[in-house]
Amino acid sequence: MKSDGSDSDVSIKVGNQKGRKKRMTKKKTAPKIGKTVKYGKSTDRFLYNSSLKEDHNDHIFSVTFDPFVHPNQNQIFATVAKNGLRIYECKKDRTTPIHVFEDPDKNENFYTTAWGILEGDPILAFARLSRMHTSFKYIKENYL
């Protein structure tokens, strides 16, 4: 590679094109930590609905919404943390737990969840520390 001294022009050999100059641009670096950066005005608008605090006082590793809920129904989501899995329903003015599962092994850890459909019924699969995966058949009609 030959250079004429500038950072933006370099001579490279590509196939039969000896000496063809290719312009390379410098990558923009991320802003320094603590520096205020202004971005364009966002068009996304989010409305605060409600919040909740789970009783285990530990990190929540995953929150997943059920993508198969009909648009006219309330949204359903699941959280996993420590040795528990919780399923919530988002109502207009509050979020309500509709199912709580806690593993009897206090040393167990649940890490992630995934929603699916099995034989026409919603299913929630989750991964935990002691076993590769487990599925939990969750039929909405029983809870809503």
Helices and strands as residue ranges (DSSP letters): E 2-3, E 9-11, E 21-23, E 62-65, E 75-81, E 84-90, E 95-102, E 110-118, E 121-128, E 134-137, G 140-142
